Amino acid sequence: MNNFWNERYRSKEYIYGTNPNHFLVEQLKDIPAGRVLFPCDGEGRNSVFAAKIGWKTEAFDLSVEGMKKAHQLASHNNVTISYRLADVLTAEYPPDRFNVIALMYAHFSPETRISLHNKVVTWLKPGGVVVVEAFNPLQINNTSGGPKDASMLYSEEMLNNDFSNLQTQISRTETIVLDEGEYHQGKADVVRYVGIKTNNVA
């Protein structure tokens, strides 16, 4: 996967665009700026946006080419992001560190997904928020992006189970129109999830 993403991100163009995800923008506008983490951040469009509106922004990805473009985008926008090379199985952060963790189209096999989502809950501060947008199983019939392996597509039930010890705020499936660079274009079937870590979650 490292080689796949390095090859994809090697082009001069930002293949998923430089504008942030719409659902992320909608959620962050109502949360006081704090510390946010973007796992699998790719070319940095979401982390750079968060930094521009005052968040202390951290991110990781396994692609060195993605990291280079994220830093270029941050420099172009006169902001600083903390971005490290890591994959989801080896990435580690202190418990209770982040006010928000945003998983935007971070698709994995079931075992890897569950491992990452468990770590996300640990990394989140009490009162912190998880924001997810991902492709749901109906996306397999669309041409607007995402895995073609059905086991890597996410449902409401899946996310509700993964984050069962969070207080669910949003859990819904939607059909939207994506306009996020070359690889996210057109009709898309997505799942959107927002959950809050309550004070009694260890």
Secondary structure, 3 states (H helix, E strand, C coil): CHHHHHHHHCCCCCCCCCCCCHHHHHHHCCCCCCEEEEECCCCCHHHHHHHHCCCEEEEEECCHHHHHHHHHHHHHCCCCCEEEECCCCCCCCCCCCEEEEEEECCCCCHHHHHHHHHHHHHHEEEEEEEEEEEECHHHHHCCCCCCCCHHHCCCHHHHHHHCCCCEEEEEEEEEEEEEECCCEEEEEEEEEEEEECCCCCC
